[in-house]
Amino acid sequence: MTENLDWSPKGRWTARAALNRALHKKKIRRPKKCSICGARPGVDRQGNSKIHGYHHKGYEDPHKLNIIWVCISCRNKMVWARKRAMEANHD
């Protein structure tokens, strides 16, 4: 399933830009807690939220704003699970 999704660097950049525009225009709000584990990691030294928008369905146009808000720990678990699934599909 994941092998057909766009995970390209260019797709990543355009999806991030679309998400940042939506956040800036207040079309989307960043929650304060992780949607998976419920952690509330707060902000870093620069005042940036430690909750990340994870594009779990790829970076294609219909999914650019289809994100899950997660903490870095949950995000890393999701990335590794996706990479393992992609490697298993190539074998």
C-alpha positions as CSV (number, residue, x, y, z in Angstrom):
1,M,0.0,0.0,0.0
2,T,2.7,2.6,0.9
3,E,4.8,1.9,-2.2
4,N,2.4,3.9,-4.4
5,L,2.5,7.0,-2.2
6,D,4.6,10.1,-3.1
7,W,7.5,10.3,-0.5
8,S,9.8,12.4,-2.8
9,P,11.8,15.4,-1.5
10,K,9.9,17.7,-3.8
11,G,6.5,16.3,-2.6
12,R,7.7,16.7,1.0
13,W,8.6,20.4,0.4
14,T,5.3,21.3,-1.3
15,A,3.3,19.5,1.4
16,R,5.2,21.3,4.2
17,A,4.7,24.6,2.4
18,A,0.9,23.9,2.1
19,L,0.7,22.9,5.8
20,N,2.7,26.0,6.9
21,R,0.4,28.3,4.8
22,A,-2.7,26.7,6.3
23,L,-1.3,27.1,9.9
24,H,-0.4,30.8,9.1
25,K,-3.9,31.5,7.7
26,K,-5.4,29.7,10.7
27,K,-7.2,27.1,8.5
28,I,-5.6,24.4,10.7
29,R,-4.7,24.6,14.3
30,R,-1.7,22.7,15.9
31,P,-2.9,20.8,18.9
32,K,-0.9,20.8,22.1
33,K,-0.9,17.0,22.5
34,C,0.1,14.0,20.5
35,S,-2.8,12.3,18.7
36,I,-1.3,8.9,19.3
37,C,0.1,8.8,22.9
38,G,-1.4,12.0,24.3
39,A,1.9,13.4,25.4
40,R,2.2,17.2,25.7
41,P,5.8,17.9,24.8
42,G,5.5,21.8,24.9
43,V,7.9,24.0,22.9
44,D,11.6,24.2,22.2
45,R,14.0,27.0,23.1
46,Q,12.9,29.0,20.0
47,G,9.3,28.7,21.0
48,N,8.4,26.2,18.2
49,S,5.9,23.5,19.1
50,K,7.3,20.0,19.5
51,I,4.1,18.5,18.0
52,H,4.8,17.6,14.4
53,G,2.4,17.2,11.5
54,Y,3.0,13.8,10.0
55,H,1.8,13.3,6.4
56,H,0.8,9.7,6.9
57,K,-0.9,9.3,3.5
58,G,2.0,10.7,1.5
59,Y,2.6,14.1,-0.1
60,E,0.2,14.0,-3.1
61,D,-2.1,17.0,-3.7
62,P,-5.2,15.4,-2.1
63,H,-3.3,14.5,1.0
64,K,-1.1,17.6,1.6
65,L,-3.2,18.6,4.6
66,N,-4.2,15.1,5.7
67,I,-1.9,14.9,8.7
68,I,-1.7,13.4,12.1
69,W,-0.3,15.6,14.9
70,V,2.3,13.6,16.8
71,C,5.2,13.9,19.2
72,I,8.7,13.2,17.9
73,S,8.8,9.8,19.5
74,C,5.6,8.6,17.8
75,R,6.7,10.2,14.5
76,N,9.9,8.3,14.6
77,K,8.0,5.0,15.2
78,M,5.7,5.7,12.3
79,V,8.6,6.6,9.9
80,W,10.5,3.4,10.9
81,A,7.3,1.3,10.4
82,R,6.8,2.8,7.0
83,K,10.4,2.2,6.0
84,R,10.2,-1.4,7.2
85,A,7.0,-1.9,5.2
86,M,8.6,-0.4,2.0
87,E,11.6,-2.7,2.4
88,A,9.5,-5.7,2.9
89,N,7.6,-4.9,-0.3
90,H,10.9,-4.7,-2.3
91,D,12.0,-8.2,-1.2
